[in-house]
Amino acid sequence: MIDICCIGTLGDLINPLTRTIIVERDTPEGNEFVKDEFYIREWKNLEGSYFLSLPSGTLVGVRGRMEVDKKIGPVIVLEQLTPLTSFRKM
């Protein structure tokens, strides 16, 4: 099992239980950033959860583990989520 901790921006839903997270990292030269995109889902697999209801573009801190889904490949299984972007519905 591989443990994952990262900060990234939530992306679009891929299916009712899975969405993407975009994580920026710097290049070895340190002069630019590269965006990596990962699939992420909750360990409980509940449709309509708080994690799935957050809007795309929300900055979050996540902790989880890496697993392999037979259909989509590597996926982060979310164990802890901390929204870092403040947003309000007006």
C-alpha atoms as a printed R data frame, in Angstrom:
   type eleno elety resid chain resno       x      y       z
1  ATOM     1    CA   MET     A     1   0.000  0.000   0.000
2  ATOM     2    CA   ILE     A     2   1.288  3.456  -0.935
3  ATOM     3    CA   ASP     A     3   0.277  6.407   1.266
4  ATOM     4    CA   ILE     A     4  -0.400  9.713  -0.490
5  ATOM     5    CA   CYS     A     5  -0.487 13.251   0.918
6  ATOM     6    CA   CYS     A     6  -0.901 16.171  -1.467
7  ATOM     7    CA   ILE     A     7  -2.454 19.563  -2.059
8  ATOM     8    CA   GLY     A     8  -4.303 20.076  -5.307
9  ATOM     9    CA   THR     A     9  -7.318 21.450  -7.111
10 ATOM    10    CA   LEU     A    10 -10.434 19.315  -7.517
11 ATOM    11    CA   GLY     A    11 -11.395 18.636 -11.105
12 ATOM    12    CA   ASP     A    12 -14.412 17.180 -12.855
13 ATOM    13    CA   LEU     A    13 -16.409 14.080 -12.010
14 ATOM    14    CA   ILE     A    14 -15.316 11.022 -14.004
15 ATOM    15    CA   ASN     A    15 -18.218  8.853 -12.810
16 ATOM    16    CA   PRO     A    16 -20.687  9.108  -9.881
17 ATOM    17    CA   LEU     A    17 -17.978  8.105  -7.360
18 ATOM    18    CA   THR     A    18 -14.708  9.381  -8.873
19 ATOM    19    CA   ARG     A    19 -13.292 12.768  -9.800
20 ATOM    20    CA   THR     A    20  -9.902 14.192 -10.676
21 ATOM    21    CA   ILE     A    21  -7.407 16.168  -8.628
22 ATOM    22    CA   ILE     A    22  -4.785 18.346 -10.311
23 ATOM    23    CA   VAL     A    23  -1.477 18.645  -8.456
24 ATOM    24    CA   GLU     A    24   1.255 21.095  -9.486
25 ATOM    25    CA   ARG     A    25   4.928 20.240  -9.055
26 ATOM    26    CA   ASP     A    26   8.054 22.064 -10.074
27 ATOM    27    CA   THR     A    27  10.512 20.756 -12.637
28 ATOM    28    CA   PRO     A    28  14.034 19.649 -11.648
29 ATOM    29    CA   GLU     A    29  15.300 22.981 -12.954
30 ATOM    30    CA   GLY     A    30  12.853 24.718 -10.594
31 ATOM    31    CA   ASN     A    31  11.761 27.345 -13.104
32 ATOM    32    CA   GLU     A    32   8.296 26.086 -14.087
33 ATOM    33    CA   PHE     A    33   5.398 23.967 -12.852
34 ATOM    34    CA   VAL     A    34   3.944 20.804 -14.338
35 ATOM    35    CA   LYS     A    35   0.354 19.721 -13.643
36 ATOM    36    CA   ASP     A    36  -0.285 16.059 -12.839
37 ATOM    37    CA   GLU     A    37  -3.845 14.744 -12.862
38 ATOM    38    CA   PHE     A    38  -4.949 11.840 -10.656
39 ATOM    39    CA   TYR     A    39  -8.224 10.020 -10.117
40 ATOM    40    CA   ILE     A    40  -9.568 10.236  -6.576
41 ATOM    41    CA   ARG     A    41 -12.508  8.667  -4.711
42 ATOM    42    CA   GLU     A    42 -13.714  8.246  -1.150
43 ATOM    43    CA   TRP     A    43 -13.110  4.976   0.639
44 ATOM    44    CA   LYS     A    44 -16.844  4.742   1.520
45 ATOM    45    CA   ASN     A    45 -18.005  5.013  -2.113
46 ATOM    46    CA   LEU     A    46 -21.096  7.080  -1.273
47 ATOM    47    CA   GLU     A    47 -22.796  9.031  -4.030
48 ATOM    48    CA   GLY     A    48 -23.687 12.609  -3.072
49 ATOM    49    CA   SER     A    49 -20.996 12.874  -0.379
50 ATOM    50    CA   TYR     A    50 -19.409 16.159   0.749
51 ATOM    51    CA   PHE     A    51 -16.274 15.366  -1.274
52 ATOM    52    CA   LEU     A    52 -18.293 14.904  -4.470
53 ATOM    53    CA   SER     A    53 -20.393 18.022  -3.823
54 ATOM    54    CA   LEU     A    54 -17.404 20.400  -3.614
55 ATOM    55    CA   PRO     A    55 -17.136 22.575  -6.732
56 ATOM    56    CA   SER     A    56 -14.406 22.000  -9.319
57 ATOM    57    CA   GLY     A    57 -11.501 24.344  -8.673
58 ATOM    58    CA   THR     A    58 -11.614 23.922  -4.882
59 ATOM    59    CA   LEU     A    59  -8.116 23.777  -3.385
60 ATOM    60    CA   VAL     A    60  -7.879 20.794  -1.014
61 ATOM    61    CA   GLY     A    61  -5.387 18.881   1.072
62 ATOM    62    CA   VAL     A    62  -5.839 15.119   0.826
63 ATOM    63    CA   ARG     A    63  -4.465 12.064   2.551
64 ATOM    64    CA   GLY     A    64  -5.143  8.597   1.246
65 ATOM    65    CA   ARG     A    65  -3.715  5.483  -0.329
66 ATOM    66    CA   MET     A    66  -3.032  4.458  -3.905
67 ATOM    67    CA   GLU     A    67  -5.001  1.527  -5.320
68 ATOM    68    CA   VAL     A    68  -5.600  0.191  -8.820
69 ATOM    69    CA   ASP     A    69  -9.121  0.213 -10.273
70 ATOM    70    CA   LYS     A    70  -9.674 -2.428 -12.954
71 ATOM    71    CA   LYS     A    71 -11.414  0.051 -15.278
72 ATOM    72    CA   ILE     A    72  -9.536  3.350 -14.828
73 ATOM    73    CA   GLY     A    73  -6.158  2.336 -13.404
74 ATOM    74    CA   PRO     A    74  -4.404  4.008 -10.440
75 ATOM    75    CA   VAL     A    75  -6.733  5.897  -8.087
76 ATOM    76    CA   ILE     A    76  -6.221  7.719  -4.782
77 ATOM    77    CA   VAL     A    77  -8.608  6.360  -2.145
78 ATOM    78    CA   LEU     A    78  -9.425  9.365   0.025
79 ATOM    79    CA   GLU     A    79  -9.107  8.940   3.799
80 ATOM    80    CA   GLN     A    80  -8.911 12.595   4.875
81 ATOM    81    CA   LEU     A    81  -9.993 15.786   3.081
82 ATOM    82    CA   THR     A    82  -9.323 19.399   4.114
83 ATOM    83    CA   PRO     A    83 -10.792 22.159   1.916
84 ATOM    84    CA   LEU     A    84  -8.299 25.029   1.683
85 ATOM    85    CA   THR     A    85 -10.466 27.335  -0.432
86 ATOM    86    CA   SER     A    86 -13.172 29.342   1.259
87 ATOM    87    CA   PHE     A    87 -16.424 29.444  -0.681
88 ATOM    88    CA   ARG     A    88 -19.977 30.444   0.120
89 ATOM    89    CA   LYS     A    89 -23.270 30.034  -1.648
90 ATOM    90    CA   MET     A    90 -24.904 33.441  -2.022
